[in-house]
Amino acid sequence: MAFARGLLPGFTYTIESGPLAGEHVTVLDNTPFPDSHPKRRKVTVRMPDGSTGYFLPRQLSDSPVGTPGFAAPAGQPAWPAPSAAVQAAVAPLLDTTPSPTVTVEAPGGVTVTVANGRVENPITDPMDKRLDHLRPSISKVNRYINRTMPNGMSDVDFLLTFASDAYRAENEGRPINIALKGDTQAGKTLMVEVLAVEWAKRMGLPKPMPIFTLSGSAGVTDFDLFGQMTAYNNPLTGAEELVWLPGVVDLAAQCGGILYLDEMNAMKGNVTSSIHPVIDHRHLFINRNKVVDLDGQKMPETVSVSLDTWVIATFNEGYRDMGQLNEAFSQRFEHIIWEYDEAVERTLVKSPTIILLGQALRQARQAAMGIRTPFGTSAMQRFKRNVETFGPEMAAGILVGMFPAQERGIVNDILTDRSIILLLQEEQKAAAEHAAAQA
């Protein structure tokens, strides 16, 4: 009779009781889970026919085939003896004392780390290659245009101060949580990507820090934050397995990197309150979704937040479908106003007429003159590209289409009153004459 923690994933065991007694199965996951009966907890195995099945640990032999104490069935050749490393890993798992953490070679030549009978290979280093898909593009960041903050510092230098050694020394060695607050398309998300690159550079790391993004919405749940057991179709076997899928906060806490709470005021209060212990002085969370065995006692997993986890949030105030940010949650951040930056826009767009149009649309919105839709820096850049590609009149039509029906009349009035199309045509004519003169 085996214990769940004594079953090595990837190894083959004999079924000792039930209608399939004498058959052999391969353990896929030794994490026990309850079936329809609350006291019957099963592990996941690969059946002789290749399908996925579930067995009570006590139905299986207490040692893998080929290890000391296992005898091959009558009439069958002896199983090959396992390597010395496997025998060393299995021996301590056959009693009730916790086993040491060891590295063994599993079937197929895969090297795995085994602790108490479970394969353990978690990501604990933000430079782990398995996180590369979460890193921002360095080439994209290299095109970033810095803005100047009110104190004269560049935006990057200013924000990285909150992750500097001096600030971390005042916060138990951790970066300070920051929140960028402002209109959409003001470059908040791009700023987070820039920080992932520049922060890693200043720490002497070879590649950008990973960004773990939690997109705010009313549909975010604790499962999104902390993970859950879920079905998984193994591409190698085609079999369905039960696996642990970590949540965004769970990954960020254990790995390190930037935990990016995008549009955090769109999340419900019960969700943001779940993150409180992650971002306050406790720097941990109790994961009720994941059960661990502590010397025979089943407990929810306690996860400590990495010293290199930096929580950065963004949100827009007063937008449709955005809730009021929980005061207790809000107080755990340093708030930085992040509005449109005209100096950056003049560098990106290089069209006085488009800058004039942007100012007019924003003034109408601020004065509540029938426009609620923001005209952001990205929208300004798209308008410039459309002018160059399709001409001013077609570009203006596309721009008007961006606004809801009740706002289009006012946008058309601004285009007409400011002679925007005529001014853009004159800019194009002047640019063509300049290019011809330079040829």
Buried (B, 14 or more C-beta within 10 A) or exposed (E): EBBBBBBBBBBBBBBBEEEBEEEBBBBBBBBBBEEEEEEEBBBBBBBEEEEBBBBBBEBBBBBBBBBEEBEEEEEEEEBEEBEEEBBBBBBBBBEEEBBEEBEBBBEEEEEBBBBBBBBEEEBEBBBEEEBEEBBBEBEEBEEBBBBEBEEEBEBBEBBBBBBBEEBBEEBEEBBBBBBBBBBBBBBBBBBBBBBBBBBBBEEEBEBBBBBBBBBBBEEBBBEBBBBBBEEBEEEEBEBEBBBBEBBBBBBBBBBBBBBBBBBBBBBBBEBBEBBBBBBBEEBEBBBEBBBEBEEEEEEBBEBEBBBBBBBBBBBBEEBEEBBEBBEEBBEBBEEBEBEBBEEBBBEBBEBEBBBBBBBBBBEBBEEEEEBBBBBBBBBBBBBBEBBBEEBBEEBBEEBBEBBEEEBBEBBBBBBEEBEBBEBBBEBBEEEEEEEEEEE
